Amino acid sequence: MTSGATRGLFISFEGIDGSGKSTQLRALADHLGPDTLVTREPGGSEGGEEIRRLVLTGDPGRWSAETELLLFTAARRDHLERTINPALDAGQTVITDRFADSTRVYQGATRGDLRAKVDQLHDLMIGVEPDLTFVIDMDPAIALERGLARGSGEDRFEDFGLGFQETLRHGFLALASAHPKRCILIDGNRDVAAITTEIIAHATARLPR
């Protein structure tokens, strides 16, 4: 860390696919200005992006839940070392589209009851939580339609279907309830501008004075 620098604020956005995370993340970054780093998971570093291609494409049954957990953790470790920590140490605000909470929900709660293993591996290899997490709650049917309409090619999890998305939603709601000091639940079934205004107000209140 540069001498005298204040470590930056670490913000994450979470929610089911198609919930509007990326739109709101960009709006917040634009508001906060140029000293803000926007990143994503899986990805955010050279190694992380290579793993992203492995886990978000292909047949839904391509990987077991246990293998997914190891791949996502490896991507997150590289992301943390090469992108997140250097930016925070330089005093930048870092905003990431997904972090460890996604693994807690996607692999920990819905892909084989692996939550204890997810938490153990996180404690051993990551050991970091965002300062602030926005969990955007969205009607799963609408979110799934949005996600598939993107046609990004990274729709392996959308291909699990609506039931999976509904299970994910409940997982994120439970997570937000369990961590009220860090997580702010945002109603995503509203006008985009209204959502942005609420998020900016919460984030601004957390920034260092």
C-alpha positions in Angstrom: 0.0 0.0 0.0 1.2 3.5 -0.9 2.4 5.3 2.2 -0.5 7.2 3.8 -3.1 5.8 1.4 -6.4 4.6 2.7 -7.4 1.1 1.5 -10.3 1.4 -0.9 -13.9 0.2 -0.6 -14.7 -3.2 -1.9 -18.2 -3.6 -3.3 -19.9 -6.7 -4.8 -23.1 -7.2 -6.7 -25.0 -10.5 -6.3 -28.2 -12.0 -7.6 -29.6 -14.5 -10.1 -28.6 -14.3 -13.7 -30.6 -11.6 -15.5 -31.4 -9.6 -12.3 -29.8 -6.4 -13.6 -26.5 -6.6 -11.7 -24.3 -5.5 -14.6 -26.5 -2.5 -15.4 -26.5 -1.2 -11.8 -22.8 -1.9 -11.4 -21.9 0.2 -14.4 -24.2 3.0 -13.2 -22.6 3.1 -9.8 -19.1 3.0 -11.3 -20.0 6.0 -13.5 -21.2 7.9 -10.5 -18.2 7.2 -8.4 -15.8 8.3 -11.1 -12.5 7.3 -12.7 -10.8 6.1 -9.5 -13.1 3.0 -9.6 -12.1 -0.4 -10.8 -14.9 -2.6 -12.3 -14.2 -6.3 -12.5 -16.1 -9.6 -12.5 -16.2 -13.2 -11.5 -15.3 -15.6 -12.6 -12.7 -13.6 -14.4 -11.1 -10.3 -13.6 -7.5 -11.5 -14.2 -5.9 -13.4 -17.0 -6.1 -16.8 -15.2 -9.6 -16.0 -14.0 -10.8 -15.3 -17.5 -9.4 -18.6 -18.7 -11.3 -20.5 -16.0 -14.5 -18.5 -16.8 -14.5 -20.0 -20.3 -14.4 -23.5 -18.7 -17.2 -23.1 -16.2 -19.7 -20.9 -18.0 -19.9 -22.7 -21.3 -20.7 -26.2 -22.5 -23.2 -28.8 -21.3 -24.9 -28.2 -17.9 -23.5 -31.5 -16.7 -19.9 -30.8 -17.8 -18.6 -30.4 -14.2 -19.6 -31.9 -10.9 -20.5 -29.4 -8.1 -17.2 -30.3 -6.3 -15.1 -29.6 -9.4 -17.0 -26.3 -10.0 -16.2 -25.3 -6.4 -12.4 -25.9 -7.0 -12.5 -24.0 -10.3 -14.3 -21.0 -9.0 -12.0 -20.8 -6.0 -8.9 -21.0 -8.2 -10.3 -18.2 -10.3 -11.1 -16.1 -7.3 -7.7 -16.5 -5.7 -6.0 -15.3 -8.9 -8.5 -12.4 -9.2 -7.8 -11.4 -5.6 -4.0 -11.6 -6.0 -3.6 -9.9 -9.3 -6.5 -7.4 -9.5 -8.5 -6.8 -6.3 -5.9 -6.4 -3.6 -3.5 -4.2 -5.7 -6.3 -1.8 -6.5 -7.6 -1.7 -2.9 -4.1 -1.1 -1.6 -3.8 1.8 -4.0 -6.9 3.3 -2.5 -9.2 2.6 -5.4 -12.9 1.6 -5.0 -13.3 -1.9 -6.4 -16.7 -3.1 -7.7 -17.1 -6.7 -8.7 -19.9 -8.5 -10.5 -20.1 -11.5 -8.2 -17.7 -12.7 -5.5 -17.7 -15.5 -2.9 -21.4 -15.2 -2.2 -22.2 -16.6 -5.6 -20.2 -19.7 -4.9 -22.0 -20.0 -1.5 -25.3 -20.0 -3.4 -24.6 -21.7 -6.7 -22.3 -24.5 -5.5 -22.9 -24.4 -1.8 -26.7 -24.4 -1.6 -28.0 -25.7 -4.9 -25.4 -28.1 -6.3 -25.1 -30.8 -3.7 -25.3 -29.3 -0.2 -21.6 -28.3 -0.2 -22.0 -25.1 1.9 -19.6 -26.3 4.7 -16.9 -27.1 2.1 -17.4 -23.8 0.3 -16.9 -21.9 3.6 -13.9 -24.0 4.6 -12.2 -23.5 1.2 -13.0 -19.8 1.3 -11.4 -19.4 4.8 -8.3 -21.3 3.7 -7.7 -19.7 0.3 -9.6 -16.4 0.1 -10.3 -15.0 3.6 -11.7 -11.7 2.3 -15.3 -10.4 2.2 -16.5 -7.3 0.4 -17.2 -4.2 2.6 -20.6 -3.9 1.0 -22.7 -6.3 -1.1 -25.8 -5.4 -3.1 -28.1 -8.4 -3.6 -30.6 -7.6 -6.4 -33.8 -9.6 -6.0 -35.7 -10.3 -9.2 -38.6 -12.4 -10.4 -36.8 -15.6 -11.5 -39.0 -16.1 -14.6 -38.3 -12.5 -15.9 -34.6 -12.8 -15.0 -34.2 -16.1 -16.8 -35.9 -14.7 -19.9 -33.5 -11.8 -19.9 -30.5 -14.0 -19.3 -31.3 -16.3 -22.2 -32.1 -13.4 -24.5 -28.6 -12.0 -24.2 -27.3 -14.9 -26.2 -23.8 -14.5 -24.7 -22.9 -18.2 -25.0 -22.1 -18.1 -21.3 -25.5 -19.6 -20.3 -24.6 -23.0 -18.8 -26.3 -22.1 -15.6 -29.4 -20.7 -17.3 -29.7 -24.0 -19.0 -30.5 -25.6 -15.7 -34.0 -24.0 -16.0 -36.5 -22.0 -14.0 -36.6 -24.3 -11.0 -32.8 -23.8 -10.5 -33.2 -20.1 -10.8 -36.0 -20.1 -8.2 -33.7 -22.1 -5.8 -30.9 -19.6 -6.4 -33.2 -16.7 -5.6 -34.1 -18.2 -2.2 -30.4 -18.8 -1.6 -29.5 -15.2 -2.1 -32.4 -14.0 0.0 -31.3 -16.3 2.9 -27.7 -15.0 2.5 -28.7 -11.4 2.6 -30.8 -12.1 5.7 -27.8 -13.8 7.4 -25.4 -10.9 6.8 -27.5 -7.7 7.3 -24.5 -5.5 8.1 -22.7 -6.3 4.8 -25.6 -7.1 2.5 -28.3 -4.7 1.2 -31.3 -6.3 -0.4 -32.5 -4.3 -3.5 -35.9 -4.8 -5.1 -35.0 -5.3 -8.8 -38.6 -5.4 -10.0 -38.7 -1.6 -10.4 -37.7 1.2 -12.6 -34.0 1.0 -13.4 -33.4 4.7 -12.4 -35.0 4.2 -9.0 -32.8 1.2 -8.3 -29.7 3.2 -9.3 -30.6 6.1 -7.0 -31.0 3.7 -4.0 -27.8 1.9 -4.7 -25.8 5.2 -5.1 -27.2 6.5 -1.8 -26.1 3.3 0.1 -22.6 3.2 -1.5 -21.9 6.9 -1.0 -22.7 6.5 2.7 -20.0 3.8 3.0 -17.2 5.7 1.2 -14.3 7.0 3.4 -14.8 10.6 4.3 
